[in-house]
Amino acid sequence: MLVSLTKYTLDRIEDGYAVFLKYPEEEEQEQLIILQSAINKPVQVGDRVLIEEIDDFYQIEILKEETEQKKTEIQSLMDRLRKKNQ
């Protein structure tokens, strides 16, 4: 049995597929594409997840704390950019 456990960030959902980028690099060449209907729970763009792959089946765990931290960092950066441009 082949088991793989890796962190990803959900980059986008297009044409019924979820496109995850491998964390922390989050570059296009290290992506995992999963049929949206094969995902065991609802995920949103920007979610940091832990994906366990067992013989071509995927178990996804949403890392809520890491996702919230990342969203806070992005919001802070956006606020600073807005202030800078005023």
C-alpha positions, 0 to 999 in steps of 0.5 A: 500500500502506497501512502503519501501525506502532504500539505497543499493550498487550494489554488482554484477550482475549474471545470469540476477539478480542484487544483492544489499547489504543494506547500510551501512553494505553491508553484504551478509545477508542483500541483495536485489536481483532484476531481471535485466530486472525489473530495470528501469535504467542502473546501474553499480557495485559499484553504491550507489542507493536508492530503493523504493519498492511499492507493489513488484515494484522497483523504483531505483534512482542512488545516483551519488554524493555518488557513486563518493565519494565512488569510490574516497575513494577506489581509494585513498586507492588503491593508498596508498596500491600500494605505501606501497608495492613498 
